[in-house]
Amino acid sequence: MALAETIQNDLKAALLSGDRFKGDVLRSLKAAILNEEVALGKRDTGLPDEEIEKIVAKEVKKRQESVRLYEENDRPELAATEKEEIAVLETYLPKQLSEAEVTDIVTQTIDEMGATGMQSMGLVIKAVKDKVGNTADGAMVARVVKNKLPN
């Protein structure tokens, strides 16, 4: 079943079961997906699962930033709500790679490309992102590549 269908079915189930919180989170996600479909001119055909996963990852990242800001400003009740939303959204993402797994892939990619310095950083990051897709956070990939490449 396509990811968009899964999200739609989960939204219906949440609303029918009276789970208003999950319903609101999934409505927000569907709105973000719709906005992207309209922006790309794919409203009729819909987006492929990979694109939807990117949107979900972006929504998770927004909420993680909100959690950080709420915690910095001593608002734990708001941070808790954002964390609950993250938990709902993460069910639609593929299993995330650990930092050790990303490090192994980065090392392998650097060896394959023969990258020798920081001038290759962008190319290495792109190659790693192509390999891992949505299973690793882009910021983590960039950090690992920066640490692995010689200055």
Backbone bond lengths (Angstrom), bond angles and torsions (degrees), N, CA, C in turn:
res aa  C-N    CA-C-N  psi(-1)  N-CA   C-N-CA  omega(-1)  CA-C   N-CA-C  phi
1 M - - - 1.455 - - 1.531 108.57 -
2 A 1.303 116.59 137.40 1.458 121.69 179.46 1.526 110.33 -65.26
3 L 1.312 114.96 151.62 1.461 120.91 -177.61 1.527 111.46 -61.14
4 A 1.320 117.19 -39.10 1.473 120.30 179.38 1.530 110.46 -62.05
5 E 1.322 116.73 -39.69 1.467 120.52 178.32 1.529 110.64 -66.76
6 T 1.319 115.80 -40.59 1.466 120.15 178.69 1.524 110.70 -60.46
7 I 1.324 116.04 -45.15 1.463 120.68 179.28 1.528 110.02 -62.59
8 Q 1.331 117.22 -44.18 1.469 121.26 179.31 1.528 110.79 -61.86
9 N 1.335 117.01 -44.86 1.471 120.56 179.93 1.525 111.21 -65.44
10 D 1.335 117.02 -39.57 1.473 120.24 178.06 1.522 110.78 -66.59
11 L 1.330 116.78 -35.74 1.466 120.72 176.90 1.525 109.91 -63.34
12 K 1.325 116.99 -46.77 1.470 120.37 178.35 1.520 110.79 -60.22
13 A 1.335 116.41 -44.89 1.467 120.60 -179.38 1.525 110.82 -62.34
14 A 1.322 116.82 -41.58 1.465 120.54 -179.84 1.526 110.44 -63.94
15 L 1.312 116.31 -43.43 1.462 119.44 -179.15 1.528 111.70 -67.97
16 L 1.330 116.17 -40.15 1.461 119.35 178.90 1.520 112.49 -67.46
17 S 1.341 116.63 -32.93 1.465 119.61 -179.03 1.530 111.74 -84.72
18 G 1.325 116.89 -6.00 1.464 119.57 178.75 1.518 113.50 86.09
19 D 1.328 118.19 12.13 1.460 122.13 178.52 1.530 108.29 -82.70
20 R 1.305 114.91 81.93 1.460 121.30 -174.51 1.531 112.17 -63.05
21 F 1.336 117.20 -38.51 1.462 120.70 -178.41 1.529 110.75 -60.82
22 K 1.331 116.51 -52.42 1.468 120.45 -179.34 1.521 109.99 -63.31
23 G 1.305 116.94 -38.42 1.459 120.72 177.52 1.521 112.10 -59.72
24 D 1.328 116.20 -43.35 1.470 120.50 179.15 1.523 111.41 -65.38
25 V 1.334 117.01 -41.00 1.470 120.95 179.55 1.524 109.39 -63.56
26 L 1.328 116.96 -44.71 1.463 120.30 -178.14 1.531 111.85 -70.39
27 R 1.323 117.22 -32.54 1.475 119.56 174.41 1.521 110.18 -62.99
28 S 1.311 115.15 -43.25 1.466 120.54 178.71 1.532 110.42 -61.64
29 L 1.321 116.45 -41.57 1.466 121.11 178.28 1.526 110.54 -64.49
30 K 1.329 116.88 -44.36 1.466 120.21 178.94 1.528 110.77 -62.15
31 A 1.313 117.60 -35.72 1.464 120.84 177.68 1.529 110.41 -65.58
32 A 1.313 116.94 -41.29 1.462 120.74 178.08 1.531 110.51 -63.93
33 I 1.326 116.72 -40.54 1.463 121.14 178.17 1.529 109.75 -64.70
34 L 1.328 116.71 -44.69 1.461 121.07 179.35 1.530 111.03 -61.22
35 N 1.332 116.70 -43.08 1.468 120.40 178.64 1.527 110.54 -58.50
36 E 1.325 117.14 -42.65 1.464 121.28 -179.93 1.522 111.01 -67.89
37 E 1.340 116.79 -40.08 1.470 120.29 177.48 1.524 110.71 -60.33
38 V 1.309 116.75 -44.55 1.458 121.43 -179.60 1.526 109.80 -66.14
39 A 1.328 117.04 -43.32 1.458 120.74 -179.35 1.526 111.99 -62.25
40 L 1.323 116.91 -35.17 1.466 121.15 -179.16 1.520 113.01 -91.67
41 G 1.316 116.92 -2.82 1.456 120.95 -179.97 1.521 113.24 71.28
42 K 1.337 115.93 29.81 1.466 120.52 -178.47 1.523 111.47 -116.21
43 R 1.303 116.50 31.11 1.468 120.37 -177.70 1.524 111.77 -61.29
44 D 1.329 116.82 -38.81 1.464 120.02 -177.61 1.521 112.72 -75.46
45 T 1.320 116.79 -39.06 1.473 120.30 -176.02 1.516 112.70 -89.69
46 G 1.315 117.94 -25.49 1.461 120.92 -176.60 1.515 111.01 82.63
47 L 1.310 115.41 172.87 1.458 121.53 -178.66 1.522 110.53 -101.02
48 P 1.338 117.18 149.79 1.464 119.51 174.41 1.536 110.33 -70.69
49 D 1.321 115.94 161.56 1.466 121.00 -177.29 1.527 112.58 -55.50
50 E 1.334 117.81 -37.50 1.468 120.57 -178.26 1.523 110.81 -61.91
51 E 1.330 116.57 -40.36 1.464 120.61 179.30 1.531 110.54 -68.58
52 I 1.318 116.53 -39.33 1.463 120.06 178.92 1.529 109.48 -65.32
53 E 1.334 117.12 -39.44 1.465 120.22 177.21 1.523 110.52 -61.23
54 K 1.326 117.75 -37.84 1.467 120.69 177.75 1.525 110.47 -63.93
55 I 1.322 116.34 -39.59 1.468 120.48 179.05 1.527 109.63 -65.89
56 V 1.331 116.85 -43.48 1.463 120.54 178.40 1.527 109.56 -61.18
57 A 1.332 116.93 -44.08 1.468 120.79 179.76 1.527 110.82 -61.61
58 K 1.342 116.18 -38.22 1.465 120.21 178.72 1.528 110.59 -66.17
59 E 1.332 116.25 -39.85 1.464 120.38 178.45 1.532 110.86 -65.92
60 V 1.332 116.66 -39.21 1.469 120.65 177.26 1.519 109.53 -63.48
61 K 1.323 116.82 -43.86 1.462 121.25 -178.87 1.536 110.73 -62.09
62 K 1.343 117.48 -40.08 1.464 120.71 177.31 1.532 110.47 -58.96
63 R 1.321 114.99 -44.23 1.459 119.22 -177.98 1.528 111.58 -70.50
64 Q 1.324 117.49 -33.84 1.463 119.97 176.48 1.527 110.48 -64.15
65 E 1.321 116.38 -39.49 1.461 120.58 176.74 1.533 109.97 -64.63
66 S 1.326 117.02 -39.93 1.468 120.42 177.56 1.522 110.63 -63.16
67 V 1.337 116.89 -41.96 1.470 120.75 178.24 1.520 109.25 -58.33
68 R 1.334 116.16 -46.51 1.467 120.35 -178.94 1.528 110.37 -59.63
69 L 1.325 116.90 -45.68 1.465 120.30 -179.14 1.523 111.88 -66.34
70 Y 1.329 116.91 -42.33 1.463 120.12 178.90 1.523 111.27 -62.69
71 E 1.328 116.69 -41.01 1.463 119.70 -179.76 1.523 111.15 -68.54
72 E 1.339 117.16 -37.80 1.464 120.52 177.30 1.525 111.23 -63.54
73 N 1.317 116.03 -31.64 1.463 121.18 -177.25 1.521 112.99 -100.07
74 D 1.333 115.41 18.39 1.463 122.27 174.59 1.529 112.68 56.19
75 R 1.341 115.59 51.60 1.464 121.73 176.54 1.533 108.80 -126.10
76 P 1.347 117.37 67.43 1.468 120.15 -174.57 1.524 114.18 -63.40
77 E 1.323 118.35 -27.41 1.465 120.06 -179.48 1.530 110.81 -68.13
78 L 1.331 116.78 -37.26 1.465 120.16 177.52 1.530 110.76 -73.17
79 A 1.331 116.08 -36.97 1.468 120.57 177.56 1.525 110.48 -62.96
80 A 1.329 116.51 -38.47 1.469 120.69 -179.72 1.529 111.04 -63.07
81 T 1.321 116.75 -41.04 1.463 120.43 178.47 1.526 110.56 -62.83
82 E 1.322 116.81 -43.81 1.463 120.85 178.92 1.530 110.74 -62.53
83 K 1.329 116.33 -39.35 1.473 120.31 179.14 1.530 110.84 -64.17
84 E 1.327 116.81 -37.69 1.467 120.14 177.15 1.526 110.39 -65.20
85 E 1.335 116.81 -39.05 1.464 120.31 177.80 1.529 110.12 -64.98
86 I 1.324 117.06 -40.39 1.469 121.14 177.71 1.525 109.98 -59.27
87 A 1.328 116.88 -42.67 1.470 120.90 -179.35 1.532 110.89 -61.32
88 V 1.325 117.25 -39.53 1.466 120.48 178.33 1.526 109.83 -66.42
89 L 1.322 117.16 -46.57 1.463 121.29 -176.36 1.527 112.97 -66.99
90 E 1.324 116.51 -36.93 1.471 119.92 -176.64 1.526 112.67 -63.83
91 T 1.325 117.82 -19.23 1.462 119.06 178.26 1.526 111.32 -67.15
92 Y 1.334 118.11 -15.72 1.460 122.00 -179.37 1.533 112.55 -100.39
93 L 1.320 116.16 5.41 1.465 120.83 176.99 1.525 110.23 -103.94
94 P 1.331 116.75 150.90 1.467 118.28 174.09 1.526 109.25 -67.23
95 K 1.332 116.20 160.05 1.468 120.77 178.42 1.525 108.95 -56.33
96 Q 1.321 115.22 130.39 1.453 120.34 -177.30 1.528 111.40 -81.64
97 L 1.323 115.88 141.37 1.460 121.18 178.17 1.524 109.76 -74.30
98 S 1.326 115.87 148.63 1.459 119.84 176.30 1.524 108.81 -77.89
99 E 1.308 115.89 167.26 1.461 119.91 179.47 1.525 110.67 -63.98
100 A 1.327 117.14 -34.85 1.468 120.63 178.32 1.530 110.60 -64.42
101 E 1.323 116.71 -41.72 1.468 120.13 178.78 1.528 110.71 -65.62
102 V 1.319 116.79 -40.56 1.467 120.71 177.77 1.521 109.97 -64.66
103 T 1.329 117.11 -40.71 1.458 121.21 178.75 1.527 110.78 -59.84
104 D 1.324 116.78 -42.70 1.468 120.44 178.27 1.532 110.62 -61.58
105 I 1.318 117.15 -44.46 1.465 121.24 -179.37 1.525 110.50 -65.60
106 V 1.334 116.96 -40.32 1.464 121.23 179.16 1.527 109.84 -63.50
107 T 1.325 116.69 -46.26 1.462 120.79 179.67 1.530 110.55 -59.43
108 Q 1.320 116.20 -45.36 1.464 121.61 179.29 1.533 110.37 -61.96
109 T 1.324 117.31 -43.32 1.467 121.76 -178.94 1.522 110.84 -65.84
110 I 1.317 117.50 -41.97 1.465 120.83 178.68 1.526 109.79 -61.40
111 D 1.339 116.57 -42.51 1.465 120.37 178.24 1.526 111.24 -63.48
112 E 1.335 116.75 -44.46 1.472 121.27 -179.45 1.522 111.50 -62.26
113 M 1.332 116.17 -40.37 1.463 120.49 -176.12 1.523 112.08 -83.63
114 G 1.312 116.32 -19.02 1.460 119.59 -175.83 1.522 111.74 69.60
115 A 1.324 116.69 30.80 1.466 121.60 -179.33 1.522 109.44 -65.78
116 T 1.337 115.35 134.12 1.465 118.88 -174.58 1.515 114.39 -118.45
117 G 1.310 118.28 -8.10 1.459 118.25 -178.36 1.509 112.56 -165.58
118 M 1.321 114.42 -176.20 1.458 121.12 -176.41 1.527 113.28 -64.21
119 Q 1.327 118.04 -22.66 1.460 120.10 178.95 1.530 110.92 -64.36
120 S 1.326 117.99 -18.16 1.467 122.45 179.51 1.529 112.41 -94.45
121 M 1.325 117.67 0.72 1.462 121.31 -172.22 1.532 112.68 -55.86
122 G 1.325 117.90 -47.89 1.457 121.39 -178.61 1.514 112.72 -61.53
123 L 1.322 116.22 -41.43 1.468 120.92 179.50 1.520 111.18 -66.15
124 V 1.336 116.24 -40.04 1.468 120.41 179.91 1.531 109.87 -67.07
125 I 1.322 116.98 -44.76 1.466 120.68 179.54 1.531 109.59 -59.33
126 K 1.324 117.19 -45.64 1.468 120.58 179.78 1.533 110.72 -60.88
127 A 1.322 117.12 -44.49 1.474 120.77 -179.63 1.532 110.84 -63.30
128 V 1.326 116.77 -41.36 1.469 120.40 179.27 1.522 110.14 -66.47
129 K 1.339 117.23 -44.48 1.469 120.38 179.03 1.525 111.15 -61.70
130 D 1.343 116.93 -36.16 1.467 119.97 176.40 1.523 110.77 -63.44
131 K 1.326 117.13 -36.09 1.470 121.30 -179.54 1.527 112.12 -73.84
132 V 1.334 116.62 -44.69 1.468 119.83 -172.67 1.523 113.35 -91.60
133 G 1.326 117.87 -18.20 1.462 120.48 179.64 1.522 111.63 60.14
134 N 1.322 115.94 -129.24 1.466 121.64 -177.52 1.524 112.56 -94.16
135 T 1.328 117.00 15.26 1.460 119.05 -177.82 1.524 112.64 -91.75
136 A 1.330 117.19 1.49 1.464 120.02 177.43 1.528 108.89 -143.91
137 D 1.309 115.57 144.03 1.456 122.50 178.75 1.525 109.40 -71.07
138 G 1.321 116.71 132.86 1.460 121.50 -178.60 1.518 113.26 -60.15
139 A 1.326 117.32 -36.64 1.463 120.35 179.66 1.531 110.78 -65.49
140 M 1.345 116.03 -39.06 1.463 119.34 178.09 1.527 109.97 -66.37
141 V 1.333 117.25 -41.92 1.464 120.67 178.77 1.526 109.59 -59.51
142 A 1.328 117.10 -47.33 1.464 121.25 -179.31 1.525 111.51 -60.99
143 R 1.332 116.61 -42.24 1.462 120.71 -179.97 1.533 110.95 -63.64
144 V 1.334 116.38 -44.74 1.460 120.43 -179.23 1.533 110.59 -65.23
145 V 1.337 116.67 -43.24 1.475 120.04 178.68 1.525 109.74 -60.80
146 K 1.322 116.84 -44.24 1.467 120.33 -179.50 1.524 111.35 -60.93
147 N 1.344 116.78 -39.12 1.457 120.48 179.58 1.530 112.40 -71.91
148 K 1.335 117.37 -30.56 1.462 121.67 -175.82 1.526 113.47 -83.62
149 L 1.331 117.11 -31.41 1.453 119.19 -178.22 1.528 110.91 -76.68
150 P 1.337 116.91 137.59 1.466 118.35 176.78 1.531 110.31 -71.35
151 N 1.313 116.45 147.97 1.474 120.53 -178.00 1.476 112.45 -72.35
